[in-house]
Amino acid sequence: MKTVKELLQNISELIRDIETNYPELYQYLDENPVTIPNMQHPKVTTEELENYLETLNDLLDKYKKEHKK
């Protein structure tokens, strides 16, 4: 199991890759106010981070498959 730090690093790198190489996908990321907790110090578990990373990878993989040249 990865640590929170490792997961956050992976998520950041993947988001940077999407933003740089697939800007058309960036709009589909769940980075909107509805997904941001309204608590001052929300708890985020490694499971939630793993799920988010998996979702990002799935989004990119699906896009690559659909736009193969």
N, CA, C and O atoms as a CHARMM CRD file, in Angstrom:
* protein
*
  276
    1    1 MET  N      0.85100  -1.17800   0.00000 PROA 1      0.00000
    2    1 MET  CA     0.00000   0.00000   0.00000 PROA 1      0.00000
    3    1 MET  C      0.89800   1.24300   0.00000 PROA 1      0.00000
    4    1 MET  O      1.89100   1.31600   0.72400 PROA 1      0.00000
    5    2 LYS  N      0.52600   2.19200  -0.81700 PROA 2      0.00000
    6    2 LYS  CA     1.28700   3.42400  -0.90400 PROA 2      0.00000
    7    2 LYS  C      0.94200   4.34100   0.26400 PROA 2      0.00000
    8    2 LYS  O     -0.13100   4.24800   0.86100 PROA 2      0.00000
    9    3 THR  N      1.87000   5.21500   0.56200 PROA 3      0.00000
   10    3 THR  CA     1.62300   6.20400   1.60900 PROA 3      0.00000
   11    3 THR  C      0.83300   7.36700   1.02900 PROA 3      0.00000
   12    3 THR  O      0.71300   7.50600  -0.18800 PROA 3      0.00000
   13    4 VAL  N      0.30200   8.19100   1.90400 PROA 4      0.00000
   14    4 VAL  CA    -0.43500   9.37500   1.46400 PROA 4      0.00000
   15    4 VAL  C      0.47900  10.25800   0.61400 PROA 4      0.00000
   16    4 VAL  O      0.06600  10.77900  -0.42100 PROA 4      0.00000
   17    5 LYS  N      1.69300  10.41500   1.05100 PROA 5      0.00000
   18    5 LYS  CA     2.65100  11.25200   0.31300 PROA 5      0.00000
   19    5 LYS  C      2.88300  10.71100  -1.10300 PROA 5      0.00000
   20    5 LYS  O      2.89600  11.47700  -2.06700 PROA 5      0.00000
   21    6 GLU  N      3.06400   9.40500  -1.22500 PROA 6      0.00000
   22    6 GLU  CA     3.27500   8.79000  -2.53800 PROA 6      0.00000
   23    6 GLU  C      2.04500   8.95800  -3.42900 PROA 6      0.00000
   24    6 GLU  O      2.16400   9.26600  -4.61500 PROA 6      0.00000
   25    7 LEU  N      0.88300   8.75500  -2.85400 PROA 7      0.00000
   26    7 LEU  CA    -0.35500   8.89700  -3.62700 PROA 7      0.00000
   27    7 LEU  C     -0.54700  10.33300  -4.10600 PROA 7      0.00000
   28    7 LEU  O     -0.91400  10.56600  -5.25800 PROA 7      0.00000
   29    8 LEU  N     -0.29900  11.28400  -3.22600 PROA 8      0.00000
   30    8 LEU  CA    -0.43300  12.68500  -3.62100 PROA 8      0.00000
   31    8 LEU  C      0.57300  13.04200  -4.71100 PROA 8      0.00000
   32    8 LEU  O      0.25600  13.80500  -5.62300 PROA 8      0.00000
   33    9 GLN  N      1.76600  12.50000  -4.62200 PROA 9      0.00000
   34    9 GLN  CA     2.78300  12.72500  -5.65200 PROA 9      0.00000
   35    9 GLN  C      2.32500  12.14800  -6.99100 PROA 9      0.00000
   36    9 GLN  O      2.44000  12.80400  -8.02600 PROA 9      0.00000
   37   10 ASN  N      1.80600  10.92100  -6.96600 PROA 10     0.00000
   38   10 ASN  CA     1.30200  10.29000  -8.18700 PROA 10     0.00000
   39   10 ASN  C      0.14200  11.06900  -8.79200 PROA 10     0.00000
   40   10 ASN  O      0.07500  11.25500 -10.00700 PROA 10     0.00000
   41   11 ILE  N     -0.75900  11.51600  -7.94700 PROA 11     0.00000
   42   11 ILE  CA    -1.91400  12.28700  -8.41200 PROA 11     0.00000
   43   11 ILE  C     -1.44200  13.59300  -9.03900 PROA 11     0.00000
   44   11 ILE  O     -1.91300  13.97000 -10.11200 PROA 11     0.00000
   45   12 SER  N     -0.53300  14.27200  -8.39300 PROA 12     0.00000
   46   12 SER  CA    -0.01100  15.54200  -8.91700 PROA 12     0.00000
   47   12 SER  C      0.66500  15.35100 -10.27100 PROA 12     0.00000
   48   12 SER  O      0.45100  16.13300 -11.19700 PROA 12     0.00000
   49   13 GLU  N      1.46600  14.32200 -10.37500 PROA 13     0.00000
   50   13 GLU  CA     2.15400  14.04700 -11.64000 PROA 13     0.00000
   51   13 GLU  C      1.17200  13.72400 -12.75600 PROA 13     0.00000
   52   13 GLU  O      1.33200  14.18700 -13.88500 PROA 13     0.00000
   53   14 LEU  N      0.17000  12.93900 -12.44400 PROA 14     0.00000
   54   14 LEU  CA    -0.81500  12.57600 -13.45500 PROA 14     0.00000
   55   14 LEU  C     -1.64300  13.78700 -13.88400 PROA 14     0.00000
   56   14 LEU  O     -1.92100  13.96100 -15.07100 PROA 14     0.00000
   57   15 ILE  N     -2.02700  14.60500 -12.94300 PROA 15     0.00000
   58   15 ILE  CA    -2.78300  15.81300 -13.28300 PROA 15     0.00000
   59   15 ILE  C     -1.93600  16.74800 -14.14200 PROA 15     0.00000
   60   15 ILE  O     -2.44100  17.35100 -15.08900 PROA 15     0.00000
   61   16 ARG  N     -0.64600  16.87000 -13.81300 PROA 16     0.00000
   62   16 ARG  CA     0.26100  17.69700 -14.62400 PROA 16     0.00000
   63   16 ARG  C      0.36500  17.14100 -16.04200 PROA 16     0.00000
   64   16 ARG  O      0.36300  17.90000 -17.01200 PROA 16     0.00000
   65   17 ASP  N      0.45600  15.82900 -16.15900 PROA 17     0.00000
   66   17 ASP  CA     0.52100  15.18900 -17.47600 PROA 17     0.00000
   67   17 ASP  C     -0.75000  15.47500 -18.27300 PROA 17     0.00000
   68   17 ASP  O     -0.68200  15.82300 -19.45200 PROA 17     0.00000
   69   18 ILE  N     -1.88200  15.33000 -17.64300 PROA 18     0.00000
   70   18 ILE  CA    -3.16000  15.60200 -18.31300 PROA 18     0.00000
   71   18 ILE  C     -3.23300  17.07100 -18.72900 PROA 18     0.00000
   72   18 ILE  O     -3.60700  17.38600 -19.85900 PROA 18     0.00000
   73   19 GLU  N     -2.88100  17.94600 -17.82800 PROA 19     0.00000
   74   19 GLU  CA    -2.94200  19.37900 -18.11400 PROA 19     0.00000
   75   19 GLU  C     -2.01400  19.75400 -19.27500 PROA 19     0.00000
   76   19 GLU  O     -2.36900  20.58000 -20.11600 PROA 19     0.00000
   77   20 THR  N     -0.83600  19.14800 -19.31600 PROA 20     0.00000
   78   20 THR  CA     0.15700  19.48600 -20.33700 PROA 20     0.00000
   79   20 THR  C     -0.10800  18.79000 -21.67200 PROA 20     0.00000
   80   20 THR  O     -0.05100  19.42000 -22.72800 PROA 20     0.00000
   81   21 ASN  N     -0.39400  17.50000 -21.62000 PROA 21     0.00000
   82   21 ASN  CA    -0.48300  16.71000 -22.84700 PROA 21     0.00000
   83   21 ASN  C     -1.89800  16.42500 -23.33900 PROA 21     0.00000
   84   21 ASN  O     -2.10200  16.06000 -24.49700 PROA 21     0.00000
   85   22 TYR  N     -2.85800  16.59300 -22.46100 PROA 22     0.00000
   86   22 TYR  CA    -4.25700  16.32600 -22.82100 PROA 22     0.00000
   87   22 TYR  C     -5.16300  17.41900 -22.24800 PROA 22     0.00000
   88   22 TYR  O     -6.06500  17.12700 -21.46300 PROA 22     0.00000
   89   23 PRO  N     -4.93100  18.66200 -22.63400 PROA 23     0.00000
   90   23 PRO  CA    -5.70400  19.75900 -22.02600 PROA 23     0.00000
   91   23 PRO  C     -7.21300  19.63200 -22.23200 PROA 23     0.00000
   92   23 PRO  O     -8.00100  20.15400 -21.44300 PROA 23     0.00000
   93   24 GLU  N     -7.60300  18.94100 -23.29000 PROA 24     0.00000
   94   24 GLU  CA    -9.03800  18.74900 -23.52800 PROA 24     0.00000
   95   24 GLU  C     -9.68700  17.88100 -22.44800 PROA 24     0.00000
   96   24 GLU  O    -10.90300  17.92500 -22.26700 PROA 24     0.00000
   97   25 LEU  N     -8.88800  17.10200 -21.73700 PROA 25     0.00000
   98   25 LEU  CA    -9.41200  16.27600 -20.64400 PROA 25     0.00000
   99   25 LEU  C     -9.48600  17.01700 -19.32000 PROA 25     0.00000
  100   25 LEU  O    -10.25400  16.65100 -18.42900 PROA 25     0.00000
  101   26 TYR  N     -8.69900  18.03600 -19.20600 PROA 26     0.00000
  102   26 TYR  CA    -8.59200  18.73100 -17.92100 PROA 26     0.00000
  103   26 TYR  C     -9.95000  19.19900 -17.40400 PROA 26     0.00000
  104   26 TYR  O    -10.19100  19.21800 -16.19700 PROA 26     0.00000
  105   27 GLN  N    -10.81500  19.56900 -18.30900 PROA 27     0.00000
  106   27 GLN  CA   -12.14600  20.03800 -17.91500 PROA 27     0.00000
  107   27 GLN  C    -12.99100  18.95200 -17.24700 PROA 27     0.00000
  108   27 GLN  O    -13.95600  19.25800 -16.54700 PROA 27     0.00000
  109   28 TYR  N    -12.63500  17.70100 -17.45900 PROA 28     0.00000
  110   28 TYR  CA   -13.41400  16.59700 -16.88300 PROA 28     0.00000
  111   28 TYR  C    -12.94200  16.14900 -15.50400 PROA 28     0.00000
  112   28 TYR  O    -13.56400  15.28800 -14.88200 PROA 28     0.00000
  113   29 LEU  N    -11.86900  16.72000 -15.03500 PROA 29     0.00000
  114   29 LEU  CA   -11.38900  16.34800 -13.70600 PROA 29     0.00000
  115   29 LEU  C    -12.37600  16.83500 -12.65700 PROA 29     0.00000
  116   29 LEU  O    -13.03900  17.85700 -12.83200 PROA 29     0.00000
  117   30 ASP  N    -12.45700  16.10700 -11.59800 PROA 30     0.00000
  118   30 ASP  CA   -13.41900  16.44400 -10.53900 PROA 30     0.00000
  119   30 ASP  C    -12.90300  17.54300  -9.63000 PROA 30     0.00000
  120   30 ASP  O    -13.08500  17.47600  -8.41400 PROA 30     0.00000
  121   31 GLU  N    -12.27500  18.53200 -10.18700 PROA 31     0.00000
  122   31 GLU  CA   -11.75600  19.64900  -9.40600 PROA 31     0.00000
  123   31 GLU  C    -12.77400  20.79300  -9.44900 PROA 31     0.00000
  124   31 GLU  O    -12.56900  21.80800 -10.11400 PROA 31     0.00000
  125   32 ASN  N    -13.83200  20.60300  -8.74900 PROA 32     0.00000
  126   32 ASN  CA   -14.83300  21.66400  -8.70800 PROA 32     0.00000
  127   32 ASN  C    -15.29700  21.84100  -7.26600 PROA 32     0.00000
  128   32 ASN  O    -15.07900  20.96400  -6.43100 PROA 32     0.00000
  129   33 PRO  N    -15.92400  22.95300  -6.97700 PROA 33     0.00000
  130   33 PRO  CA   -16.31900  23.24900  -5.60300 PROA 33     0.00000
  131   33 PRO  C    -17.20300  22.19100  -4.94300 PROA 33     0.00000
  132   33 PRO  O    -17.19900  22.06300  -3.71900 PROA 33     0.00000
  133   34 VAL  N    -17.94200  21.45300  -5.71700 PROA 34     0.00000
  134   34 VAL  CA   -18.82500  20.44400  -5.14800 PROA 34     0.00000
  135   34 VAL  C    -18.00600  19.32300  -4.50600 PROA 34     0.00000
  136   34 VAL  O    -18.44900  18.72800  -3.52300 PROA 34     0.00000
  137   35 THR  N    -16.82400  19.02500  -5.04300 PROA 35     0.00000
  138   35 THR  CA   -16.02300  17.92300  -4.52200 PROA 35     0.00000
  139   35 THR  C    -15.06000  18.34800  -3.42100 PROA 35     0.00000
  140   35 THR  O    -14.40600  17.49900  -2.81500 PROA 35     0.00000
  141   36 ILE  N    -14.96200  19.62600  -3.15900 PROA 36     0.00000
  142   36 ILE  CA   -14.06200  20.12500  -2.13200 PROA 36     0.00000
  143   36 ILE  C    -14.82500  20.19400  -0.80900 PROA 36     0.00000
  144   36 ILE  O    -15.86200  20.85300  -0.73000 PROA 36     0.00000
  145   37 PRO  N    -14.33300  19.53200   0.21300 PROA 37     0.00000
  146   37 PRO  CA   -15.02900  19.54500   1.50400 PROA 37     0.00000
  147   37 PRO  C    -15.11700  20.95300   2.08300 PROA 37     0.00000
  148   37 PRO  O    -14.22700  21.77700   1.87600 PROA 37     0.00000
  149   38 ASN  N    -16.18100  21.21300   2.79600 PROA 38     0.00000
  150   38 ASN  CA   -16.34300  22.53900   3.38100 PROA 38     0.00000
  151   38 ASN  C    -15.88300  22.56500   4.83800 PROA 38     0.00000
  152   38 ASN  O    -16.19000  23.50300   5.57300 PROA 38     0.00000
  153   39 MET  N    -15.15200  21.54000   5.24800 PROA 39     0.00000
  154   39 MET  CA   -14.61100  21.48300   6.60500 PROA 39     0.00000
  155   39 MET  C    -13.21400  22.09700   6.60800 PROA 39     0.00000
  156   39 MET  O    -12.52700  22.10500   5.58600 PROA 39     0.00000
  157   40 GLN  N    -12.80400  22.60900   7.76100 PROA 40     0.00000
  158   40 GLN  CA   -11.48900  23.21300   7.85400 PROA 40     0.00000
  159   40 GLN  C    -10.36100  22.19800   7.70900 PROA 40     0.00000
  160   40 GLN  O     -9.37800  22.46200   7.01700 PROA 40     0.00000
  161   41 HSD  N    -10.49000  21.05800   8.34400 PROA 41     0.00000
  162   41 HSD  CA    -9.45100  20.03700   8.30500 PROA 41     0.00000
  163   41 HSD  C    -10.06100  18.67900   7.97200 PROA 41     0.00000
  164   41 HSD  O    -10.16900  17.80600   8.83400 PROA 41     0.00000
  165   42 PRO  N    -10.46100  18.51100   6.70800 PROA 42     0.00000
  166   42 PRO  CA   -11.09100  17.24400   6.35300 PROA 42     0.00000
  167   42 PRO  C    -10.08100  16.10300   6.39100 PROA 42     0.00000
  168   42 PRO  O     -8.90100  16.29700   6.09700 PROA 42     0.00000
  169   43 LYS  N    -10.54400  14.93400   6.74700 PROA 43     0.00000
  170   43 LYS  CA    -9.70900  13.73800   6.74800 PROA 43     0.00000
  171   43 LYS  C     -9.85300  13.06300   5.38700 PROA 43     0.00000
  172   43 LYS  O    -10.96200  12.81600   4.91200 PROA 43     0.00000
  173   44 VAL  N     -8.72500  12.77500   4.78000 PROA 44     0.00000
  174   44 VAL  CA    -8.72600  12.06700   3.51000 PROA 44     0.00000
  175   44 VAL  C     -7.93700  10.78400   3.72400 PROA 44     0.00000
  176   44 VAL  O     -6.79300  10.81200   4.17700 PROA 44     0.00000
  177   45 THR  N     -8.55100   9.68500   3.40000 PROA 45     0.00000
  178   45 THR  CA    -7.91700   8.39400   3.63300 PROA 45     0.00000
  179   45 THR  C     -7.09200   7.96500   2.41800 PROA 45     0.00000
  180   45 THR  O     -7.27700   8.47600   1.31400 PROA 45     0.00000
  181   46 THR  N     -6.19500   7.03100   2.63900 PROA 46     0.00000
  182   46 THR  CA    -5.41500   6.50100   1.52300 PROA 46     0.00000
  183   46 THR  C     -6.33500   5.81100   0.52000 PROA 46     0.00000
  184   46 THR  O     -6.08000   5.84400  -0.68400 PROA 46     0.00000
  185   47 GLU  N     -7.38500   5.19700   1.00600 PROA 47     0.00000
  186   47 GLU  CA    -8.34100   4.54100   0.11100 PROA 47     0.00000
  187   47 GLU  C     -8.98600   5.55800  -0.83400 PROA 47     0.00000
  188   47 GLU  O     -9.12800   5.29100  -2.02700 PROA 47     0.00000
  189   48 GLU  N     -9.37000   6.69800  -0.31500 PROA 48     0.00000
  190   48 GLU  CA    -9.96400   7.73900  -1.15800 PROA 48     0.00000
  191   48 GLU  C     -8.96500   8.26400  -2.18100 PROA 48     0.00000
  192   48 GLU  O     -9.32000   8.51300  -3.33300 PROA 48     0.00000
  193   49 LEU  N     -7.73000   8.42800  -1.76400 PROA 49     0.00000
  194   49 LEU  CA    -6.69300   8.88700  -2.68900 PROA 49     0.00000
  195   49 LEU  C     -6.41600   7.83500  -3.76100 PROA 49     0.00000
  196   49 LEU  O     -6.23700   8.17100  -4.93100 PROA 49     0.00000
  197   50 GLU  N     -6.37900   6.57700  -3.36800 PROA 50     0.00000
  198   50 GLU  CA    -6.18200   5.49700  -4.33700 PROA 50     0.00000
  199   50 GLU  C     -7.32500   5.45600  -5.34700 PROA 50     0.00000
  200   50 GLU  O     -7.10000   5.25500  -6.54000 PROA 50     0.00000
  201   51 ASN  N     -8.53400   5.64500  -4.87200 PROA 51     0.00000
  202   51 ASN  CA    -9.69400   5.67300  -5.77200 PROA 51     0.00000
  203   51 ASN  C     -9.61400   6.84100  -6.74000 PROA 51     0.00000
  204   51 ASN  O     -9.93000   6.69600  -7.92100 PROA 51     0.00000
  205   52 TYR  N     -9.20100   7.98200  -6.25200 PROA 52     0.00000
  206   52 TYR  CA    -9.08900   9.16200  -7.11200 PROA 52     0.00000
  207   52 TYR  C     -7.99800   8.93900  -8.16500 PROA 52     0.00000
  208   52 TYR  O     -8.19300   9.26100  -9.33700 PROA 52     0.00000
  209   53 LEU  N     -6.87100   8.39700  -7.75800 PROA 53     0.00000
  210   53 LEU  CA    -5.79100   8.10700  -8.69900 PROA 53     0.00000
  211   53 LEU  C     -6.25600   7.10800  -9.75800 PROA 53     0.00000
  212   53 LEU  O     -5.97100   7.27300 -10.94400 PROA 53     0.00000
  213   54 GLU  N     -6.95600   6.09700  -9.33300 PROA 54     0.00000
  214   54 GLU  CA    -7.49000   5.10100 -10.26700 PROA 54     0.00000
  215   54 GLU  C     -8.47000   5.74400 -11.24800 PROA 54     0.00000
  216   54 GLU  O     -8.46300   5.42300 -12.43700 PROA 54     0.00000
  217   55 THR  N     -9.29900   6.63700 -10.75800 PROA 55     0.00000
  218   55 THR  CA   -10.24700   7.33900 -11.62100 PROA 55     0.00000
  219   55 THR  C     -9.52300   8.17700 -12.66400 PROA 55     0.00000
  220   55 THR  O     -9.90800   8.19100 -13.83300 PROA 55     0.00000
  221   56 LEU  N     -8.48300   8.87100 -12.24500 PROA 56     0.00000
  222   56 LEU  CA    -7.70100   9.67500 -13.18900 PROA 56     0.00000
  223   56 LEU  C     -7.04300   8.79400 -14.24600 PROA 56     0.00000
  224   56 LEU  O     -7.06100   9.11800 -15.43400 PROA 56     0.00000
  225   57 ASN  N     -6.46800   7.69100 -13.81300 PROA 57     0.00000
  226   57 ASN  CA    -5.84500   6.76000 -14.75900 PROA 57     0.00000
  227   57 ASN  C     -6.86900   6.18200 -15.72900 PROA 57     0.00000
  228   57 ASN  O     -6.59300   6.05900 -16.92300 PROA 57     0.00000
  229   58 ASP  N     -8.03400   5.83200 -15.22900 PROA 58     0.00000
  230   58 ASP  CA    -9.10100   5.29900 -16.08000 PROA 58     0.00000
  231   58 ASP  C     -9.53800   6.33300 -17.12200 PROA 58     0.00000
  232   58 ASP  O     -9.74300   6.00000 -18.28900 PROA 58     0.00000
  233   59 LEU  N     -9.67500   7.56700 -16.69700 PROA 59     0.00000
  234   59 LEU  CA   -10.07000   8.63200 -17.60500 PROA 59     0.00000
  235   59 LEU  C     -9.04700   8.78100 -18.73400 PROA 59     0.00000
  236   59 LEU  O     -9.41700   8.87600 -19.90500 PROA 59     0.00000
  237   60 LEU  N     -7.78300   8.80100 -18.38200 PROA 60     0.00000
  238   60 LEU  CA    -6.73300   8.95200 -19.37900 PROA 60     0.00000
  239   60 LEU  C     -6.64800   7.72700 -20.28600 PROA 60     0.00000
  240   60 LEU  O     -6.51000   7.86900 -21.50100 PROA 60     0.00000
  241   61 ASP  N     -6.72700   6.53700 -19.71800 PROA 61     0.00000
  242   61 ASP  CA    -6.67900   5.31300 -20.52200 PROA 61     0.00000
  243   61 ASP  C     -7.83700   5.25000 -21.51200 PROA 61     0.00000
  244   61 ASP  O     -7.64900   4.90700 -22.67900 PROA 61     0.00000
  245   62 LYS  N     -9.00600   5.57800 -21.04800 PROA 62     0.00000
  246   62 LYS  CA   -10.18900   5.56600 -21.92300 PROA 62     0.00000
  247   62 LYS  C    -10.01800   6.57300 -23.05600 PROA 62     0.00000
  248   62 LYS  O    -10.33200   6.27600 -24.20800 PROA 62     0.00000
  249   63 TYR  N     -9.52800   7.74100 -22.73300 PROA 63     0.00000
  250   63 TYR  CA    -9.30600   8.77200 -23.75800 PROA 63     0.00000
  251   63 TYR  C     -8.29100   8.28600 -24.79900 PROA 63     0.00000
  252   63 TYR  O     -8.50600   8.44000 -26.00100 PROA 63     0.00000
  253   64 LYS  N     -7.20300   7.70800 -24.33600 PROA 64     0.00000
  254   64 LYS  CA    -6.16800   7.22600 -25.25800 PROA 64     0.00000
  255   64 LYS  C     -6.70900   6.13600 -26.18500 PROA 64     0.00000
  256   64 LYS  O     -6.38200   6.11500 -27.37200 PROA 64     0.00000
  257   65 LYS  N     -7.52600   5.24100 -25.65500 PROA 65     0.00000
  258   65 LYS  CA    -8.11000   4.17200 -26.47300 PROA 65     0.00000
  259   65 LYS  C     -9.05700   4.73400 -27.53300 PROA 65     0.00000
  260   65 LYS  O     -9.07900   4.27100 -28.67300 PROA 65     0.00000
  261   66 GLU  N     -9.82800   5.72700 -27.14300 PROA 66     0.00000
  262   66 GLU  CA   -10.81000   6.29600 -28.06500 PROA 66     0.00000
  263   66 GLU  C    -10.16500   7.18300 -29.12100 PROA 66     0.00000
  264   66 GLU  O    -10.75300   7.40800 -30.17900 PROA 66     0.00000
  265   67 HSD  N     -8.97900   7.68200 -28.85400 PROA 67     0.00000
  266   67 HSD  CA    -8.33600   8.62400 -29.77800 PROA 67     0.00000
  267   67 HSD  C     -7.02800   8.07700 -30.35600 PROA 67     0.00000
  268   67 HSD  O     -6.11400   8.83200 -30.68600 PROA 67     0.00000
  269   68 LYS  N     -6.96300   6.76600 -30.47000 PROA 68     0.00000
  270   68 LYS  CA    -5.79600   6.14600 -31.09000 PROA 68     0.00000
  271   68 LYS  C     -5.73100   6.56000 -32.54600 PROA 68     0.00000
  272   68 LYS  O     -6.74400   6.72300 -33.22600 PROA 68     0.00000
  273   69 LYS  N     -4.52500   6.72100 -32.98600 PROA 69     0.00000
  274   69 LYS  CA    -4.35600   7.10300 -34.40000 PROA 69     0.00000
  275   69 LYS  C     -3.67100   6.01300 -35.16300 PROA 69     0.00000
  276   69 LYS  O     -3.44200   6.15000 -36.36500 PROA 69     0.00000
